[in-house]
Amino acid sequence: MKSPVKTPTLSDLKAFIAVAEQRSFRRAADFSGVTRSTLSHAIRGLESRLGVRLLHRTTRSVALTEAGEALLRRISPHLNGLEQALEEIADTQGQAVGTLRINGGEESYSPAAADHCAGLYDTVSRRVAGSGGRWPAGRFCRRRF
């Protein structure tokens, strides 16, 4: 029976991608801002956890094994997507994001206030539920001016 794979760390996977794309520990270290030794230990640990060799190394070159090529092909889009998602979340820092829901009757609805509030945040979706939810979406905010 096959032994379970120990889950690699995100930093190990990023180290592997850097070395695989640069085809050099030196260039990958410069690109990543870490030492060659750190990258080497990360790759060695990753290979140990996965139980398969990912790179052919010589003193002059680095090449992917078949397993390394397959891993790179599979994880690159996911890690790129993860980095993009994290950047998008970081970009929203300090901004209002999400759904603003206001429940109330007819007396809580003010067209002028709703029109004003609708333009404040493009990252906030609006939902008004009042008198059976018949108030129009986008008309959401009660505020005194």
N, CA, C and O atoms as a GROMACS GRO file, in nm:
protein
  580
    1MET      N    1   0.083  -0.118   0.000
    1MET     CA    2   0.000   0.000   0.000
    1MET      C    3   0.088   0.125   0.000
    1MET      O    4   0.191   0.130   0.068
    2LYS      N    5   0.046   0.225  -0.077
    2LYS     CA    6   0.120   0.348  -0.090
    2LYS      C    7   0.108   0.432   0.036
    2LYS      O    8   0.000   0.442   0.094
    3SER      N    9   0.221   0.492   0.080
    3SER     CA   10   0.214   0.577   0.198
    3SER      C   11   0.158   0.714   0.160
    3SER      O   12   0.181   0.760   0.048
    4PRO      N   13   0.086   0.780   0.251
    4PRO     CA   14   0.026   0.909   0.218
    4PRO      C   15   0.134   1.015   0.196
    4PRO      O   16   0.240   1.013   0.259
    5VAL      N   17   0.105   1.108   0.106
    5VAL     CA   18   0.198   1.216   0.076
    5VAL      C   19   0.187   1.320   0.186
    5VAL      O   20   0.077   1.361   0.224
    6LYS      N   21   0.302   1.363   0.238
    6LYS     CA   22   0.303   1.471   0.336
    6LYS      C   23   0.284   1.601   0.260
    6LYS      O   24   0.351   1.626   0.160
    7THR      N   25   0.193   1.684   0.307
    7THR     CA   26   0.158   1.807   0.237
    7THR      C   27   0.276   1.903   0.233
    7THR      O   28   0.332   1.938   0.338
    8PRO      N   29   0.315   1.945   0.112
    8PRO     CA   30   0.424   2.042   0.101
    8PRO      C   31   0.378   2.180   0.145
    8PRO      O   32   0.259   2.211   0.145
    9THR      N   33   0.473   2.262   0.183
    9THR     CA   34   0.440   2.399   0.222
    9THR      C   35   0.428   2.487   0.098
    9THR      O   36   0.482   2.455  -0.008
   10LEU      N   37   0.358   2.596   0.114
   10LEU     CA   38   0.344   2.692   0.005
   10LEU      C   39   0.480   2.748  -0.035
   10LEU      O   40   0.507   2.768  -0.154
   11SER      N   41   0.566   2.773   0.062
   11SER     CA   42   0.698   2.827   0.029
   11SER      C   43   0.782   2.725  -0.048
   11SER      O   44   0.860   2.764  -0.135
   12ASP      N   45   0.767   2.597  -0.018
   12ASP     CA   46   0.838   2.494  -0.094
   12ASP      C   47   0.790   2.491  -0.238
   12ASP      O   48   0.871   2.480  -0.330
   13LEU      N   49   0.659   2.500  -0.258
   13LEU     CA   50   0.604   2.500  -0.394
   13LEU      C   51   0.648   2.625  -0.472
   13LEU      O   52   0.678   2.616  -0.591
   14LYS      N   53   0.650   2.740  -0.404
   14LYS     CA   54   0.696   2.862  -0.471
   14LYS      C   55   0.844   2.853  -0.506
   14LYS      O   56   0.887   2.902  -0.611
   15ALA      N   57   0.922   2.790  -0.419
   15ALA     CA   58   1.064   2.771  -0.447
   15ALA      C   59   1.082   2.681  -0.569
   15ALA      O   60   1.165   2.708  -0.656
   16PHE      N   61   1.004   2.574  -0.575
   16PHE     CA   62   1.011   2.483  -0.689
   16PHE      C   63   0.976   2.556  -0.819
   16PHE      O   64   1.046   2.541  -0.919
   17ILE      N   65   0.869   2.634  -0.818
   17ILE     CA   66   0.830   2.706  -0.938
   17ILE      C   67   0.939   2.803  -0.981
   17ILE      O   68   0.969   2.814  -1.100
   18ALA      N   69   0.998   2.874  -0.887
   18ALA     CA   70   1.105   2.969  -0.920
   18ALA      C   71   1.223   2.898  -0.986
   18ALA      O   72   1.273   2.943  -1.089
   19VAL      N   73   1.268   2.788  -0.927
   19VAL     CA   74   1.382   2.714  -0.983
   19VAL      C   75   1.344   2.654  -1.118
   19VAL      O   76   1.423   2.658  -1.212
   20ALA      N   77   1.224   2.599  -1.128
   20ALA     CA   78   1.180   2.536  -1.252
   20ALA      C   79   1.169   2.638  -1.366
   20ALA      O   80   1.209   2.609  -1.479
   21GLU      N   81   1.116   2.755  -1.336
   21GLU     CA   82   1.101   2.857  -1.440
   21GLU      C   83   1.234   2.921  -1.478
   21GLU      O   84   1.257   2.952  -1.595
   22GLN      N   85   1.321   2.941  -1.382
   22GLN     CA   86   1.451   3.005  -1.408
   22GLN      C   87   1.556   2.906  -1.458
   22GLN      O   88   1.655   2.945  -1.519
   23ARG      N   89   1.533   2.777  -1.431
   23ARG     CA   90   1.628   2.670  -1.467
   23ARG      C   91   1.767   2.694  -1.408
   23ARG      O   92   1.870   2.655  -1.463
   24SER      N   93   1.766   2.761  -1.292
   24SER     CA   94   1.891   2.793  -1.224
   24SER      C   95   1.861   2.829  -1.080
   24SER      O   96   1.770   2.906  -1.052
   25PHE      N   97   1.939   2.772  -0.988
   25PHE     CA   98   1.922   2.806  -0.847
   25PHE      C   99   1.967   2.950  -0.822
   25PHE      O  100   1.904   3.022  -0.745
   26ARG      N  101   2.074   2.993  -0.888
   26ARG     CA  102   2.124   3.129  -0.868
   26ARG      C  103   2.022   3.232  -0.915
   26ARG      O  104   1.990   3.325  -0.841
   27ARG      N  105   1.971   3.217  -1.037
   27ARG     CA  106   1.872   3.313  -1.089
   27ARG      C  107   1.743   3.308  -1.008
   27ARG      O  108   1.682   3.412  -0.983
   28ALA      N  109   1.702   3.188  -0.968
   28ALA     CA  110   1.580   3.175  -0.887
   28ALA      C  111   1.599   3.242  -0.751
   28ALA      O  112   1.506   3.306  -0.700
   29ALA      N  113   1.717   3.229  -0.692
   29ALA     CA  114   1.745   3.293  -0.563
   29ALA      C  115   1.743   3.445  -0.579
   29ALA      O  116   1.685   3.515  -0.496
   30ASP      N  117   1.805   3.496  -0.684
   30ASP     CA  118   1.802   3.641  -0.709
   30ASP      C  119   1.660   3.690  -0.730
   30ASP      O  120   1.620   3.793  -0.677
   31PHE      N  121   1.583   3.615  -0.807
   31PHE     CA  122   1.445   3.651  -0.839
   31PHE      C  123   1.357   3.648  -0.713
   31PHE      O  124   1.273   3.735  -0.694
   32SER      N  125   1.378   3.547  -0.628
   32SER     CA  126   1.295   3.527  -0.510
   32SER      C  127   1.341   3.606  -0.388
   32SER      O  128   1.265   3.623  -0.293
   33GLY      N  129   1.464   3.652  -0.391
   33GLY     CA  130   1.517   3.726  -0.276
   33GLY      C  131   1.556   3.637  -0.160
   33GLY      O  132   1.553   3.680  -0.044
   34VAL      N  133   1.593   3.512  -0.189
   34VAL     CA  134   1.641   3.420  -0.085
   34VAL      C  135   1.776   3.364  -0.130
   34VAL      O  136   1.820   3.388  -0.243
   35THR      N  137   1.841   3.290  -0.042
   35THR     CA  138   1.971   3.234  -0.077
   35THR      C  139   1.953   3.105  -0.156
   35THR      O  140   1.848   3.041  -0.153
   36ARG      N  141   2.060   3.069  -0.229
   36ARG     CA  142   2.060   2.942  -0.303
   36ARG      C  143   2.044   2.824  -0.207
   36ARG      O  144   1.977   2.726  -0.239
   37SER      N  145   2.106   2.836  -0.091
   37SER     CA  146   2.097   2.729   0.008
   37SER      C  147   1.952   2.709   0.053
   37SER      O  148   1.907   2.596   0.068
   38THR      N  149   1.881   2.818   0.075
   38THR     CA  150   1.740   2.809   0.115
   38THR      C  151   1.658   2.739   0.008
   38THR      O  152   1.576   2.653   0.039
   39LEU      N  153   1.681   2.776  -0.118
   39LEU     CA  154   1.609   2.710  -0.227
   39LEU      C  155   1.644   2.563  -0.236
   39LEU      O  156   1.556   2.479  -0.254
   40SER      N  157   1.770   2.532  -0.223
   40SER     CA  158   1.815   2.394  -0.231
   40SER      C  159   1.750   2.308  -0.122
   40SER      O  160   1.703   2.197  -0.149
   41HIS      N  161   1.747   2.360   0.000
   41HIS     CA  162   1.684   2.287   0.111
   41HIS      C  163   1.534   2.271   0.087
   41HIS      O  164   1.477   2.166   0.117
   42ALA      N  165   1.470   2.375   0.034
   42ALA     CA  166   1.326   2.367   0.008
   42ALA      C  167   1.297   2.261  -0.097
   42ALA      O  168   1.204   2.182  -0.080
   43ILE      N  169   1.376   2.258  -0.204
   43ILE     CA  170   1.354   2.159  -0.311
   43ILE      C  171   1.381   2.018  -0.259
   43ILE      O  172   1.305   1.925  -0.286
   44ARG      N  173   1.488   2.004  -0.183
   44ARG     CA  174   1.520   1.873  -0.127
   44ARG      C  175   1.408   1.824  -0.035
   44ARG      O  176   1.370   1.707  -0.039
   45GLY      N  177   1.354   1.914   0.047
   45GLY     CA  178   1.244   1.879   0.136
   45GLY      C  179   1.118   1.843   0.059
   45GLY      O  180   1.047   1.749   0.096
   46LEU      N  181   1.089   1.919  -0.047
   46LEU     CA  182   0.972   1.892  -0.130
   46LEU      C  183   0.983   1.754  -0.196
   46LEU      O  184   0.888   1.676  -0.194
   47GLU      N  185   1.100   1.727  -0.253
   47GLU     CA  186   1.121   1.596  -0.316
   47GLU      C  187   1.108   1.483  -0.213
   47GLU      O  188   1.053   1.377  -0.243
   48SER      N  189   1.158   1.507  -0.094
   48SER     CA  190   1.150   1.406   0.011
   48SER      C  191   1.004   1.382   0.051
   48SER      O  192   0.962   1.267   0.065
   49ARG      N  193   0.928   1.490   0.069
   49ARG     CA  194   0.787   1.476   0.108
   49ARG      C  195   0.705   1.406   0.000
   49ARG      O  196   0.617   1.324   0.029
   50LEU      N  197   0.735   1.438  -0.126
   50LEU     CA  198   0.659   1.377  -0.237
   50LEU      C  199   0.710   1.238  -0.272
   50LEU      O  200   0.640   1.159  -0.334
   51GLY      N  201   0.834   1.210  -0.233
   51GLY     CA  202   0.892   1.079  -0.262
   51GLY      C  203   0.931   1.062  -0.408
   51GLY      O  204   0.935   0.950  -0.459
   52VAL      N  205   0.960   1.173  -0.477
   52VAL     CA  206   0.997   1.169  -0.618
   52VAL      C  207   1.095   1.282  -0.648
   52VAL      O  208   1.087   1.391  -0.591
   53ARG      N  209   1.186   1.255  -0.739
   53ARG     CA  210   1.282   1.357  -0.781
   53ARG      C  211   1.215   1.449  -0.882
   53ARG      O  212   1.155   1.402  -0.979
   54LEU      N  213   1.225   1.580  -0.861
   54LEU     CA  214   1.162   1.679  -0.947
   54LEU      C  215   1.259   1.746  -1.043
   54LEU      O  216   1.220   1.792  -1.150
   55LEU      N  217   1.387   1.753  -1.002
   55LEU     CA  218   1.488   1.823  -1.082
   55LEU      C  219   1.611   1.736  -1.101
   55LEU      O  220   1.653   1.664  -1.010
   56HIS      N  221   1.668   1.743  -1.221
   56HIS     CA  222   1.802   1.689  -1.246
   56HIS      C  223   1.898   1.805  -1.224
   56HIS      O  224   1.886   1.909  -1.289
   57ARG      N  225   1.993   1.786  -1.133
   57ARG     CA  226   2.087   1.894  -1.102
   57ARG      C  227   2.228   1.852  -1.139
   57ARG      O  228   2.269   1.739  -1.113
   58THR      N  229   2.301   1.943  -1.199
   58THR     CA  230   2.446   1.928  -1.214
   58THR      C  231   2.505   2.059  -1.165
   58THR      O  232   2.431   2.151  -1.128
   59THR      N  233   2.637   2.069  -1.163
   59THR     CA  234   2.698   2.194  -1.119
   59THR      C  235   2.671   2.307  -1.218
   59THR      O  236   2.685   2.424  -1.182
   60ARG      N  237   2.634   2.273  -1.341
   60ARG     CA  238   2.614   2.375  -1.443
   60ARG      C  239   2.470   2.393  -1.490
   60ARG      O  240   2.439   2.492  -1.555
   61SER      N  241   2.383   2.299  -1.458
   61SER     CA  242   2.246   2.312  -1.511
   61SER      C  243   2.142   2.250  -1.420
   61SER      O  244   2.172   2.167  -1.333
   62VAL      N  245   2.019   2.291  -1.442
   62VAL     CA  246   1.903   2.237  -1.372
   62VAL      C  247   1.800   2.204  -1.480
   62VAL      O  248   1.770   2.288  -1.565
   63ALA      N  249   1.746   2.084  -1.476
   63ALA     CA  250   1.643   2.044  -1.571
   63ALA      C  251   1.533   1.972  -1.496
   63ALA      O  252   1.557   1.906  -1.394
   64LEU      N  253   1.412   1.985  -1.545
   64LEU     CA  254   1.298   1.918  -1.484
   64LEU      C  255   1.293   1.771  -1.523
   64LEU      O  256   1.320   1.734  -1.637
   65THR      N  257   1.258   1.687  -1.426
   65THR     CA  258   1.228   1.548  -1.458
   65THR      C  259   1.085   1.546  -1.514
   65THR      O  260   1.018   1.649  -1.515
   66GLU      N  261   1.041   1.430  -1.559
   66GLU     CA  262   0.902   1.421  -1.606
   66GLU      C  263   0.805   1.455  -1.494
   66GLU      O  264   0.705   1.523  -1.516
   67ALA      N  265   0.834   1.407  -1.374
   67ALA     CA  266   0.748   1.437  -1.260
   67ALA      C  267   0.750   1.587  -1.230
   67ALA      O  268   0.648   1.646  -1.195
   68GLY      N  269   0.867   1.649  -1.243
   68GLY     CA  270   0.879   1.792  -1.221
   68GLY      C  271   0.800   1.873  -1.323
   68GLY      O  272   0.734   1.971  -1.288
   69GLU      N  273   0.806   1.830  -1.449
   69GLU     CA  274   0.728   1.898  -1.553
   69GLU      C  275   0.579   1.886  -1.526
   69GLU      O  276   0.504   1.983  -1.540
   70ALA      N  277   0.536   1.768  -1.487
   70ALA     CA  278   0.394   1.746  -1.458
   70ALA      C  279   0.349   1.830  -1.340
   70ALA      O  280   0.242   1.891  -1.344
   71LEU      N  281   0.430   1.835  -1.234
   71LEU     CA  282   0.395   1.914  -1.116
   71LEU      C  283   0.389   2.063  -1.152
   71LEU      O  284   0.295   2.132  -1.112
   72LEU      N  285   0.486   2.111  -1.225
   72LEU     CA  286   0.488   2.252  -1.264
   72LEU      C  287   0.363   2.288  -1.345
   72LEU      O  288   0.300   2.390  -1.321
   73ARG      N  289   0.330   2.203  -1.439
   73ARG     CA  290   0.212   2.225  -1.524
   73ARG      C  291   0.084   2.232  -1.440
   73ARG      O  292  -0.006   2.312  -1.468
   74ARG      N  293   0.076   2.146  -1.338
   74ARG     CA  294  -0.047   2.140  -1.257
   74ARG      C  295  -0.058   2.251  -1.154
   74ARG      O  296  -0.167   2.305  -1.134
   75ILE      N  297   0.053   2.288  -1.090
   75ILE     CA  298   0.041   2.384  -0.978
   75ILE      C  299   0.058   2.530  -1.018
   75ILE      O  300   0.009   2.618  -0.948
   76SER      N  301   0.126   2.558  -1.128
   76SER     CA  302   0.150   2.698  -1.166
   76SER      C  303   0.021   2.780  -1.178
   76SER      O  304   0.014   2.888  -1.120
   77PRO      N  305  -0.079   2.732  -1.251
   77PRO     CA  306  -0.201   2.814  -1.262
   77PRO      C  307  -0.269   2.837  -1.126
   77PRO      O  308  -0.326   2.944  -1.101
   78HIS      N  309  -0.264   2.738  -1.040
   78HIS     CA  310  -0.329   2.750  -0.909
   78HIS      C  311  -0.256   2.850  -0.820
   78HIS      O  312  -0.319   2.932  -0.754
   79LEU      N  313  -0.123   2.843  -0.819
   79LEU     CA  314  -0.048   2.936  -0.735
   79LEU      C  315  -0.057   3.078  -0.790
   79LEU      O  316  -0.064   3.174  -0.714
   80ASN      N  317  -0.057   3.092  -0.922
   80ASN     CA  318  -0.075   3.225  -0.981
   80ASN      C  319  -0.212   3.281  -0.944
   80ASN      O  320  -0.224   3.398  -0.911
   81GLY      N  321  -0.314   3.197  -0.951
   81GLY     CA  322  -0.448   3.239  -0.912
   81GLY      C  323  -0.456   3.277  -0.765
   81GLY      O  324  -0.524   3.373  -0.728
   82LEU      N  325  -0.388   3.201  -0.681
   82LEU     CA  326  -0.385   3.230  -0.538
   82LEU      C  327  -0.318   3.364  -0.512
   82LEU      O  328  -0.368   3.445  -0.435
   83GLU      N  329  -0.204   3.388  -0.576
   83GLU     CA  330  -0.135   3.516  -0.559
   83GLU      C  331  -0.222   3.632  -0.607
   83GLU      O  332  -0.226   3.738  -0.544
   84GLN      N  333  -0.290   3.613  -0.719
   84GLN     CA  334  -0.378   3.717  -0.771
   84GLN      C  335  -0.493   3.744  -0.674
   84GLN      O  336  -0.528   3.860  -0.650
   85ALA      N  337  -0.551   3.639  -0.618
   85ALA     CA  338  -0.660   3.656  -0.521
   85ALA      C  339  -0.612   3.731  -0.398
   85ALA      O  340  -0.683   3.818  -0.347
   86LEU      N  341  -0.494   3.698  -0.350
   86LEU     CA  342  -0.440   3.766  -0.232
   86LEU      C  343  -0.412   3.913  -0.262
   86LEU      O  344  -0.434   3.998  -0.176
   87GLU      N  345  -0.362   3.943  -0.382
   87GLU     CA  346  -0.339   4.082  -0.421
   87GLU      C  347  -0.470   4.159  -0.428
   87GLU      O  348  -0.477   4.274  -0.386
   88GLU      N  349  -0.574   4.096  -0.483
   88GLU     CA  350  -0.705   4.162  -0.492
   88GLU      C  351  -0.761   4.192  -0.354
   88GLU      O  352  -0.817   4.299  -0.331
   89ILE      N  353  -0.745   4.099  -0.262
   89ILE     CA  354  -0.792   4.121  -0.126
   89ILE      C  355  -0.712   4.234  -0.061
   89ILE      O  356  -0.769   4.319   0.006
   90ALA      N  357  -0.581   4.234  -0.081
   90ALA     CA  358  -0.498   4.340  -0.024
   90ALA      C  359  -0.535   4.476  -0.082
   90ALA      O  360  -0.528   4.577  -0.012
   91ASP      N  361  -0.575   4.480  -0.208
   91ASP     CA  362  -0.614   4.605  -0.272
   91ASP      C  363  -0.742   4.663  -0.212
   91ASP      O  364  -0.765   4.783  -0.223
   92THR      N  365  -0.824   4.580  -0.150
   92THR     CA  366  -0.949   4.629  -0.091
   92THR      C  367  -0.931   4.677   0.052
   92THR      O  368  -1.028   4.717   0.116
   93GLN      N  369  -0.809   4.674   0.102
   93GLN     CA  370  -0.784   4.714   0.240
   93GLN      C  371  -0.834   4.857   0.261
   93GLN      O  372  -0.798   4.948   0.186
   94GLY      N  373  -0.915   4.876   0.362
   94GLY     CA  374  -0.968   5.007   0.394
   94GLY      C  375  -1.092   5.044   0.314
   94GLY      O  376  -1.147   5.152   0.335
   95GLN      N  377  -1.138   4.958   0.225
   95GLN     CA  378  -1.258   4.985   0.146
   95GLN      C  379  -1.374   4.904   0.200
   95GLN      O  380  -1.357   4.796   0.258
   96ALA      N  381  -1.492   4.958   0.178
   96ALA     CA  382  -1.612   4.883   0.215
   96ALA      C  383  -1.639   4.781   0.105
   96ALA      O  384  -1.648   4.817  -0.013
   97VAL      N  385  -1.650   4.655   0.143
   97VAL     CA  386  -1.675   4.547   0.047
   97VAL      C  387  -1.779   4.453   0.107
   97VAL      O  388  -1.773   4.421   0.225
   98GLY      N  389  -1.873   4.410   0.026
   98GLY     CA  390  -1.971   4.313   0.074
   98GLY      C  391  -2.112   4.356   0.038
   98GLY      O  392  -2.134   4.432  -0.056
   99THR      N  393  -2.207   4.306   0.114
   99THR     CA  394  -2.348   4.336   0.092
   99THR      C  395  -2.401   4.417   0.208
   99THR      O  396  -2.386   4.378   0.324
  100LEU      N  397  -2.462   4.529   0.176
  100LEU     CA  398  -2.528   4.611   0.275
  100LEU      C  399  -2.677   4.583   0.264
  100LEU      O  400  -2.737   4.605   0.159
  101ARG      N  401  -2.735   4.535   0.371
  101ARG     CA  402  -2.878   4.501   0.369
  101ARG      C  403  -2.948   4.585   0.474
  101ARG      O  404  -2.909   4.586   0.591
  102ILE      N  405  -3.051   4.654   0.431
  102ILE     CA  406  -3.128   4.737   0.522
  102ILE      C  407  -3.271   4.688   0.519
  102ILE      O  408  -3.333   4.679   0.413
  103ASN      N  409  -3.322   4.657   0.635
  103ASN     CA  410  -3.462   4.616   0.648
  103ASN      C  411  -3.541   4.732   0.706
  103ASN      O  412  -3.498   4.797   0.801
  104GLY      N  413  -3.654   4.756   0.650
  104GLY     CA  414  -3.737   4.863   0.704
  104GLY      C  415  -3.861   4.881   0.621
  104GLY      O  416  -3.875   4.825   0.512
  105GLY      N  417  -3.949   4.958   0.675
  105GLY     CA  418  -4.073   4.987   0.605
  105GLY      C  419  -4.056   5.105   0.512
  105GLY      O  420  -3.946   5.155   0.490
  106GLU      N  421  -4.167   5.148   0.460
  106GLU     CA  422  -4.169   5.257   0.363
  106GLU      C  423  -4.106   5.384   0.419
  106GLU      O  424  -4.044   5.460   0.345
  107GLU      N  425  -4.120   5.406   0.549
  107GLU     CA  426  -4.066   5.527   0.611
  107GLU      C  427  -3.913   5.531   0.611
  107GLU      O  428  -3.854   5.638   0.628
  108SER      N  429  -3.848   5.416   0.593
  108SER     CA  430  -3.701   5.414   0.595
  108SER      C  431  -3.641   5.438   0.458
  108SER      O  432  -3.519   5.444   0.443
  109TYR      N  433  -3.726   5.450   0.357
  109TYR     CA  434  -3.676   5.466   0.221
  109TYR      C  435  -3.678   5.613   0.181
  109TYR      O  436  -3.782   5.678   0.184
  110SER      N  437  -3.562   5.665   0.143
  110SER     CA  438  -3.551   5.803   0.096
  110SER      C  439  -3.484   5.800  -0.040
  110SER      O  440  -3.366   5.765  -0.048
  111PRO      N  441  -3.554   5.836  -0.148
  111PRO     CA  442  -3.494   5.832  -0.281
  111PRO      C  443  -3.367   5.916  -0.293
  111PRO      O  444  -3.271   5.872  -0.357
  112ALA      N  445  -3.363   6.034  -0.235
  112ALA     CA  446  -3.246   6.120  -0.246
  112ALA      C  447  -3.126   6.057  -0.175
  112ALA      O  448  -3.015   6.055  -0.227
  113ALA      N  449  -3.151   6.005  -0.055
  113ALA     CA  450  -3.042   5.941   0.020
  113ALA      C  451  -2.996   5.814  -0.050
  113ALA      O  452  -2.877   5.786  -0.056
  114ALA      N  453  -3.090   5.739  -0.102
  114ALA     CA  454  -3.054   5.615  -0.172
  114ALA      C  455  -2.971   5.644  -0.295
  114ALA      O  456  -2.873   5.574  -0.322
  115ASP      N  457  -3.010   5.746  -0.372
  115ASP     CA  458  -2.932   5.782  -0.491
  115ASP      C  459  -2.791   5.824  -0.453
  115ASP      O  460  -2.694   5.790  -0.521
  116HIS      N  461  -2.780   5.899  -0.345
  116HIS     CA  462  -2.647   5.942  -0.299
  116HIS      C  463  -2.562   5.823  -0.256
  116HIS      O  464  -2.447   5.809  -0.297
  117CYS      N  465  -2.620   5.737  -0.175
  117CYS     CA  466  -2.545   5.624  -0.121
  117CYS      C  467  -2.510   5.522  -0.228
  117CYS      O  468  -2.408   5.454  -0.217
  118ALA      N  469  -2.592   5.511  -0.330
  118ALA     CA  470  -2.567   5.412  -0.434
  118ALA      C  471  -2.435   5.439  -0.505
  118ALA      O  472  -2.372   5.346  -0.556
  119GLY      N  473  -2.394   5.564  -0.509
  119GLY     CA  474  -2.268   5.597  -0.578
  119GLY      C  475  -2.145   5.597  -0.490
  119GLY      O  476  -2.035   5.619  -0.540
  120LEU      N  477  -2.160   5.572  -0.361
  120LEU     CA  478  -2.044   5.579  -0.271
  120LEU      C  479  -1.942   5.468  -0.294
  120LEU      O  480  -1.822   5.494  -0.300
  121TYR      N  481  -1.989   5.345  -0.306
  121TYR     CA  482  -1.899   5.231  -0.315
  121TYR      C  483  -1.941   5.141  -0.429
  121TYR      O  484  -2.054   5.092  -0.433
  122ASP      N  485  -1.850   5.118  -0.522
  122ASP     CA  486  -1.882   5.024  -0.630
  122ASP      C  487  -1.855   4.881  -0.590
  122ASP      O  488  -1.888   4.788  -0.663
  123THR      N  489  -1.794   4.861  -0.473
  123THR     CA  490  -1.762   4.726  -0.426
  123THR      C  491  -1.866   4.673  -0.329
  123THR      O  492  -1.850   4.563  -0.275
  124VAL      N  493  -1.973   4.749  -0.307
  124VAL     CA  494  -2.078   4.706  -0.215
  124VAL      C  495  -2.205   4.681  -0.294
  124VAL      O  496  -2.252   4.768  -0.367
  125SER      N  497  -2.259   4.562  -0.279
  125SER     CA  498  -2.388   4.536  -0.342
  125SER      C  499  -2.497   4.577  -0.242
  125SER      O  500  -2.477   4.572  -0.121
  126ARG      N  501  -2.610   4.616  -0.295
  126ARG     CA  502  -2.716   4.668  -0.211
  126ARG      C  503  -2.840   4.581  -0.220
  126ARG      O  504  -2.875   4.529  -0.327
  127ARG      N  505  -2.906   4.566  -0.108
  127ARG     CA  506  -3.032   4.493  -0.106
  127ARG      C  507  -3.123   4.560  -0.004
  127ARG      O  508  -3.085   4.578   0.112
  128VAL      N  509  -3.240   4.595  -0.048
  128VAL     CA  510  -3.337   4.656   0.042
  128VAL      C  511  -3.452   4.558   0.060
  128VAL      O  512  -3.507   4.506  -0.037
  129ALA      N  513  -3.488   4.534   0.185
  129ALA     CA  514  -3.603   4.449   0.214
  129ALA      C  515  -3.695   4.529   0.304
  129ALA      O  516  -3.665   4.550   0.421
  130GLY      N  517  -3.803   4.572   0.249
  130GLY     CA  518  -3.900   4.647   0.327
  130GLY      C  519  -4.036   4.627   0.267
  130GLY      O  520  -4.050   4.619   0.145
  131SER      N  521  -4.133   4.619   0.348
  131SER     CA  522  -4.270   4.598   0.301
  131SER      C  523  -4.276   4.484   0.200
  131SER      O  524  -4.328   4.501   0.089
  132GLY      N  525  -4.224   4.371   0.238
  132GLY     CA  526  -4.226   4.254   0.150
  132GLY      C  527  -4.114   4.254   0.048
  132GLY      O  528  -4.121   4.181  -0.050
  133GLY      N  529  -4.010   4.335   0.069
  133GLY     CA  530  -3.894   4.336  -0.020
  133GLY      C  531  -3.922   4.402  -0.154
  133GLY      O  532  -3.854   4.372  -0.252
  134ARG      N  533  -4.022   4.494  -0.160
  134ARG     CA  534  -4.058   4.550  -0.289
  134ARG      C  535  -3.977   4.672  -0.329
  134ARG      O  536  -3.994   4.723  -0.439
  135TRP      N  537  -3.888   4.720  -0.242
  135TRP     CA  538  -3.808   4.837  -0.277
  135TRP      C  539  -3.700   4.798  -0.376
  135TRP      O  540  -3.643   4.689  -0.365
  136PRO      N  541  -3.671   4.882  -0.471
  136PRO     CA  542  -3.577   4.847  -0.579
  136PRO      C  543  -3.433   4.833  -0.531
  136PRO      O  544  -3.390   4.906  -0.442
  137ALA      N  545  -3.360   4.738  -0.590
  137ALA     CA  546  -3.218   4.722  -0.559
  137ALA      C  547  -3.146   4.849  -0.601
  137ALA      O  548  -3.184   4.913  -0.699
  138GLY      N  549  -3.043   4.885  -0.527
  138GLY     CA  550  -2.970   5.007  -0.557
  138GLY      C  551  -3.022   5.124  -0.477
  138GLY      O  552  -2.953   5.225  -0.464
  139ARG      N  553  -3.140   5.114  -0.423
  139ARG     CA  554  -3.198   5.218  -0.338
  139ARG      C  555  -3.189   5.164  -0.196
  139ARG      O  556  -3.279   5.094  -0.150
  140PHE      N  557  -3.081   5.196  -0.129
  140PHE     CA  558  -3.052   5.118  -0.011
  140PHE      C  559  -3.020   5.194   0.115
  140PHE      O  560  -3.021   5.134   0.222
  141CYS      N  561  -2.991   5.319   0.107
  141CYS     CA  562  -2.927   5.383   0.220
  141CYS      C  563  -3.015   5.492   0.280
  141CYS      O  564  -3.070   5.574   0.207
  142ARG      N  565  -3.028   5.492   0.409
  142ARG     CA  566  -3.099   5.600   0.476
  142ARG      C  567  -2.996   5.677   0.554
  142ARG      O  568  -2.928   5.622   0.642
  143ARG      N  569  -2.984   5.801   0.523
  143ARG     CA  570  -2.884   5.883   0.589
  143ARG      C  571  -2.936   6.025   0.592
  143ARG      O  572  -2.996   6.069   0.495
  144ARG      N  573  -2.914   6.097   0.700
  144ARG     CA  574  -2.959   6.236   0.708
  144ARG      C  575  -2.852   6.326   0.648
  144ARG      O  576  -2.733   6.308   0.672
  145PHE      N  577  -2.896   6.422   0.568
  145PHE     CA  578  -2.802   6.514   0.501
  145PHE      C  579  -2.826   6.655   0.549
  145PHE      O  580  -2.757   6.747   0.506
   0.00000   0.00000   0.00000
